[in-house]
Amino acid sequence: MPNTVLVGAQWGDEGKGKVIDVLTAQADIVVRYQGGSNAGHTVIAEGKKRVLRLIPSGILHEGKTCVIGNGVVMNPLDLIEEIEAMRASGVEPKGRLFISTRTQMVMLYHRALDKAEEAARPAGKKIGTTGRGIGPAYAAKVSRTGLRCGDMLSDRFLDLVREQVEEANAKLRMLKQERRDEGSDIEVPGCVIRDYQLDADEIVGIYAVVKEKLAPYIIDTVPLLHRAKAEGKSILMEGAQGTMLDIDFGTYPFVTSSNPTSGGACIGTGLSPRDIDCVVGVVKAYTTRVGEGPFPTELYNAVDLQDADGKTMAERGNEFGAVTKRPRRTGWYDAVVARYAQQVNGIDYWALTKLDVMDVFPKIKICVAYELDGRRIDYMPSSADELARVKPVYEEMDGWMCETSNITRFEDLPPKARAYVDRLIELSGGKLGILSIGPARESTLRIGL
Ligand code: IMP
């Protein structure tokens, strides 16, 4: 397989975990290039369901090498939990999993800051973060105060942790004054927070254990990747979240703090743009979003939007966050989003997922353009305020009203389902590479990839 980048084309949760799992079969090395344990990839294989947050799902394929790239923010406690769960299920990560010395760490105090910052945001300004410390960890990276995995190998590591806990406690004292929900405290699993303050001794003790457990996995992964490339091995670079959550190209400020788009693959691995042969975009046959922010084709949000079609998508698609368990907002396929994703990522092939969720709709809508202040536009507005004002322009197609999940050949799709797929691809640009019609590894049709 050529060196491939895999990106989400919507607001995350497109079913990337499964597509990565399928493509991994042909790759030698899988590298995760951004995000942290805010993402959750669900993989169902041989009847077992696993949610991976940090370790590339390539770990489930014997003999594949997995790398956590420098663009990731890695919570060591989550990683240890994942390593131990792997081991308990008979998969040994040691010798196959490598973490870059340059990878930034998400510390317990970043999680506390994430929650305290969100609690201080007024209604309408909340981002609906996953509370996993992602924003504060990336903020520490760019303000050049972050701790990298390579620091774990130094004798000064625990002193640095102590210093940082004290700095975080000072920030938390300020955030406590600004909190909106008077009286409530913040909680972070794995440590005690009393009255917005962390205990430095407790935190240092936790990271002393972390250091022992993770040190054997930490290496400079840039030479590892370039050596592999020189040997003709094939590398799969996996992104988390999706294009519309990209810090630059997403619905800012309702975004995550990294670049899920394909450009992030170079920044987050140390491979160059010349090393990328192919970009695969994963897109769902409808749209979902978790957290706050504009969503033009939204139908259902489990709270104050209760459209029946949207509810059917949520239920049939099991639209609950793999990590946070939050219900996802749902709506029709938005081809403006997909076209934009095709452009900013350079998507060659689409992996279209969850087509089977659409089996029960007599009529299906596709958003082909927007109307902004009475004017028809076919591009993605750069401002979240504008995107919140657009009205979707829909095209309607007949549904196929029969089960697709038992189909084993693309040619056997019902003609109306085939027409829907063809139209989505035509509107979105690029070519169809993979069609997914059910959650299991086996329910995947390979077309052009
Ligand atoms: P953060 O990444 O936790 O800072 O959250 C920022 C925004 O990104 C929120 O709207 C989250 O719901 C969203 N987000 C983060 N990770 C994911 C994901 O894996 N899937 C979908 N949305 C996500």
Residues whose N, C-alpha, C, O or C-beta is under 5 A from the ligand:
A	BS01	IMP	W11 G12 D13 N38 A39 G40 I127 G128 T129 T130 G131 R132 I134 G135 Q241 L245 V255 T256 S257 V290 G291 E292
